[in-house]
């Protein structure tokens, strides 16, 4: 059996074998990527759990960031073009920005070496807040992202809670711990004889809001009480 985290790893595993069972974790668009036939009947040798319930999660994240920085009108969105799951997220966030009647600047970075230039572009465009797509590159360099956001005075919301632990301001997204616990259930069922083709793919049901007040203080930002009361985790 293969347990594959995120889209690129799952794609590599599926390209390598059509017979070994694959349990995918944190894949944004498994149908669009051709990894499964449907959520209810995945078919083939791949099953597991998705990263986002629907693309509407990006609208929710943008709304939360707007609530944290109510006067902001110009938002930046950081994405990695090398991530195959990213283009639909960009389109969903652009739609959300139009609905909220705010400006959205889409900025890309494929590697850590491109982050400084990305933040300079945001500053040049006078961005007032930043939304960061879940991505392995950004998570690996979470502390650097948080430092750049503070240096450029950009309140930032991330899709993964680990970013807040690394110094990021706000995170809203699925509980990663919960997802991996649920992945173990798939592994157990397959090892006991279940076929991946017959195990429906699960979408996330548990979401967490985390806020780092130390970072808010460094940014000189007062987080609204209405947001703090809804937080699952507050770092002080």
C-alpha positions as MATLAB code, in Angstrom:
seq = 'XXXXXXXXXXXXXXXXXXXXXXXXXXXXXXXXXXXXXXXXXXXXXXXXXXXXXXXXXXXXXXXXXXXXXXXXXXXXXXXXXXXXXXXXXXXXXXXXXXXXXXXXXXXXXXXXXXXXXXXXXXXXXXXXXXXXXXXXXXXXXXXXXXXXXXXXXXXXXXXXXXXXXXXXXXXXXXXXXXXXXXXXXXXXXXXXXXXXXXXXXXXXXXXXXXXXXXXXXXXXXXXXXXXXXXXXXXXX';
ca = [
       0.000    0.000    0.000;
       1.006    3.613   -0.613;
      -0.140    6.573    1.487;
       0.398    9.745   -0.539;
       0.126   13.270    0.866;
      -1.065   16.045   -1.470;
      -1.743   16.079   -5.187;
       1.755   15.765   -6.684;
       2.655   12.726   -4.583;
      -0.674   11.040   -5.334;
      -0.258   11.683   -9.056;
       3.264   10.214   -8.969;
       2.015    7.130   -7.122;
      -0.879    6.581   -9.530;
       1.410    7.025  -12.530;
       3.717    4.376  -11.053;
       1.103    1.689  -10.391;
      -2.481    0.776  -11.203;
      -2.585   -2.222   -8.857;
      -1.056   -1.225   -5.500;
      -3.726    0.434   -3.289;
      -3.154    4.178   -2.768;
      -4.648    6.182    0.103;
      -4.460    9.864   -0.813;
      -4.459   12.625    1.806;
      -4.991   16.373    1.290;
      -5.724   16.286   -2.445;
      -7.746   19.299   -3.572;
      -9.389   18.127   -6.802;
      -9.054   14.343   -7.263;
     -11.747   14.163   -9.944;
     -10.334   17.073  -11.936;
      -6.885   15.534  -11.664;
      -8.183   12.219  -12.997;
      -7.232   10.338   -9.835;
     -10.742    8.988   -9.181;
     -13.952    8.569  -11.147;
     -16.235    9.990   -8.437;
     -16.335   10.572   -4.687;
     -18.898    7.815   -4.094;
     -17.283    5.273   -6.424;
     -13.614    6.165   -6.926;
     -12.828    3.149   -9.117;
      -9.262    2.081   -9.754;
      -6.691    1.832   -6.981;
      -7.000    5.292   -5.363;
      -9.206    6.427   -2.486;
      -8.779    8.597    0.602;
      -9.469   12.163    1.680;
      -9.632   15.530   -0.040;
      -8.174   18.823    1.158;
     -11.157   21.120    0.587;
     -14.917   20.439    0.811;
     -15.646   22.789   -2.103;
     -13.869   25.752   -3.638;
     -16.105   27.954   -1.475;
     -13.559   27.515    1.322;
     -11.543   30.326   -0.296;
     -14.533   32.645   -0.101;
     -14.843   31.840    3.605;
     -11.142   32.504    4.149;
     -11.325   35.840    2.354;
     -14.352   36.821    4.422;
     -12.518   35.978    7.660;
      -9.483   37.991    6.581;
     -11.754   40.922    5.730;
     -13.315   40.618    9.185;
      -9.852   40.723   10.773;
      -8.854   43.762    8.695;
     -12.213   45.454    8.037;
     -10.773   48.565    6.395;
      -8.763   46.574    3.827;
      -9.810   46.908    0.196;
      -6.718   45.540   -1.592;
      -5.895   41.895   -0.961;
      -3.035   39.775   -2.270;
      -3.256   36.044   -2.960;
      -0.050   33.985   -2.902;
       0.009   30.761   -4.913;
       2.469   28.283   -6.390;
       1.972   27.726  -10.163;
       3.780   24.393   -9.840;
       0.960   23.090   -7.625;
      -1.577   21.371   -9.920;
      -4.402   22.076   -7.477;
      -3.748   25.815   -7.389;
      -5.425   27.197  -10.576;
      -9.006   26.361   -9.467;
      -8.240   27.947   -6.087;
      -7.095   31.123   -7.817;
     -10.308   31.283   -9.839;
     -12.438   30.650   -6.729;
     -10.654   33.409   -4.812;
     -11.046   35.834   -7.704;
     -14.785   35.084   -7.726;
     -14.931   35.643   -3.962;
     -13.117   38.969   -4.292;
     -15.638   40.152   -6.876;
     -18.502   39.139   -4.582;
     -16.966   41.064   -1.683;
     -16.155   44.004   -3.984;
     -12.476   44.071   -3.071;
      -9.382   44.159   -5.252;
      -7.312   40.985   -5.548;
      -3.678   40.842   -6.630;
      -2.556   37.311   -7.549;
       1.156   36.784   -6.839;
       3.126   33.611   -7.522;
       6.143   31.936   -5.945;
       7.447   28.504   -6.890;
      10.263   28.306   -4.340;
      11.633   29.988   -1.225;
      13.982   32.077   -3.370;
      10.975   33.809   -4.966;
       9.206   34.817   -1.752;
      11.048   38.094   -1.216;
      10.212   39.297   -4.723;
       6.592   38.220   -4.238;
       6.262   40.349   -1.104;
       7.937   43.286   -2.794;
       5.327   43.033   -5.565;
       2.544   43.047   -2.975;
       4.004   46.112   -1.277;
       4.402   47.875   -4.626;
       0.714   47.213   -5.355;
      -0.191   48.548   -1.885;
      -1.780   45.298   -0.716;
      -3.349   45.594    2.731;
      -3.788   41.909    3.596;
      -2.687   38.529    2.229;
      -4.271   35.117    1.697;
      -1.896   32.165    1.238;
      -2.983   28.968   -0.493;
      -2.114   25.642    1.221;
       1.099   24.467   -0.415;
       4.040   22.277    0.590;
       6.599   24.960   -0.326;
       4.857   27.597    1.768;
       4.383   25.236    4.715;
       8.048   24.223    4.659;
       9.045   27.891    4.822;
       6.264   28.951    7.156;
       8.523   30.849    9.560;
      10.032   32.846    6.712;
       6.580   33.622    5.318;
       5.449   34.852    8.720;
       8.547   37.028    9.058;
       8.071   38.530    5.591;
       4.412   39.241    6.341;
       5.366   41.145    9.509;
       8.197   43.019    7.794;
       5.856   44.118    5.000;
       3.044   44.778    7.477;
       0.628   42.366    5.806;
      -1.990   40.641    7.998;
      -2.076   37.137    6.546;
      -4.513   34.226    6.596;
      -3.378   30.698    5.767;
      -5.239   27.482    5.003;
      -3.195   25.308    7.365;
      -2.953   25.672   11.139;
       0.778   24.925   11.274;
       1.409   28.367    9.778;
       0.050   30.025   12.920;
       2.375   27.926   15.064;
       5.219   29.182   12.856;
       4.271   32.801   13.526;
       1.508   33.401   10.999;
      -1.440   35.580   11.998;
      -4.574   33.536   11.202;
      -5.333   30.102    9.801;
      -8.655   28.629    8.770;
      -9.026   25.215    7.224;
      -9.498   21.563    7.843;
      -7.958   19.890   10.872;
      -4.858   18.164    9.466;
      -4.580   15.906   12.512;
      -8.165   14.777   12.007;
      -7.516   14.015    8.340;
      -4.526   11.781    9.057;
      -6.433    9.967   11.790;
      -9.177    9.251    9.273;
      -6.612    8.113    6.707;
      -5.585    5.365    9.116;
      -9.142    3.998    8.873;
      -8.695    3.588    5.108;
      -5.373    1.833    5.600;
      -6.965   -0.548    8.120;
      -9.910   -1.389    5.847;
      -7.717   -2.046    2.819;
      -5.299   -4.209    4.793;
      -8.336   -6.226    5.894;
      -9.373   -6.833    2.285;
     -11.439   -3.833    1.148;
     -10.935   -2.585   -2.407;
     -10.003    1.110   -2.896;
     -12.487    1.263   -5.763;
     -15.313    0.535   -3.307;
     -14.328    2.981   -0.531;
     -15.953    6.421   -1.006;
     -13.600    9.404   -0.885;
     -14.198   11.602    2.162;
     -14.304   15.387    2.177;
     -13.272   17.333    5.281;
     -15.899   17.947    7.936;
     -13.859   19.434   10.797;
     -12.458   22.950   10.411;
     -10.351   25.007   12.785;
      -9.740   28.719   13.219;
      -6.420   29.656   14.829;
      -5.160   33.140   15.708;
      -1.702   34.251   16.841;
      -2.061   37.316   19.071;
       1.713   37.762   19.335;
       1.804   38.274   15.583;
      -1.204   40.592   15.766;
       0.689   42.705   18.301;
       3.768   42.783   16.060;
       1.548   44.030   13.238;
      -0.157   46.578   15.471;
      -3.475   44.916   14.662;
      -6.407   44.532   17.053;
      -8.283   41.314   16.277;
     -12.066   41.847   16.606;
     -13.589   40.145   19.625;
     -16.186   38.499   17.385;
     -13.377   36.639   15.634;
     -11.532   35.706   18.824;
     -14.672   34.171   20.304;
     -14.961   31.814   17.334;
     -11.317   30.710   17.403;
     -10.467   27.110   18.246;
      -6.927   28.094   19.168;
      -5.488   31.421   20.314;
      -1.728   31.791   20.737;
      -0.883   34.485   23.282;
];
